[in-house]
Amino acid sequence: MQIVQQLRHIGPDEEAVTAIEYGLIAALIAVAIIISVALVGSKLDAVFAAVAAAL
């Protein structure tokens, strides 16, 4: 009887799985932010260069 209770207690740990999923989502969001900032930054640099040339 004690063995069955111990086996039920050992069951799957869903909190760890959820934490891993949230970590993966956060990593994907960070990659998307980095890519968008890099793309906008290069275009913004061209705009400032054009304004500086016009002055």
N, C-alpha and C positions, 0 to 999 in steps of 0.2 A: 504494500500500500504506500509506503514512503517513497519507493522508487517511482511510482506513477506520479506522485505529487512533485517530485524533484524534476521529472521529465517535462511536466507541464510548465514548471517555473523556468526552465531553460529555453523554452520556445523561441521563435524568431523575434529579433529585436527590431521593431519597425522604426524606432526613433533614429537609429543610425542610418537607415536607408533614407529617411526623410532629410536628414542633415546632408547626406551626400547629394541628394537631388537639388537641394537649395544651393549647395556649393557649386554644382555644375551650372545652374541657372545664373548665379552671380558671375561666374567666369565668362559665360557667353555674353552677358550684358556688358561686362568690362571690355571684352574684345570688340563688341559693336561700337562702344563709345570711343575706344582708341582709334578704330578705323575711320569713324566719322570725323573725329577731331583732326586726324591726319589729312583727310580729303579737304575739309573746310579750311584748314590752316594753309595748305598750298594755294588754294584759290584766293584766300584772303591776302596772302603775300603778293599775288599778282595784282590785286586791286590797289593795295598800298603803293606798289611800284608804279602803277599807272597814274595814281594821284600825285606822287612825288615827281614824276616826269612832267606832268601838266603844270606843276608849280614852277 
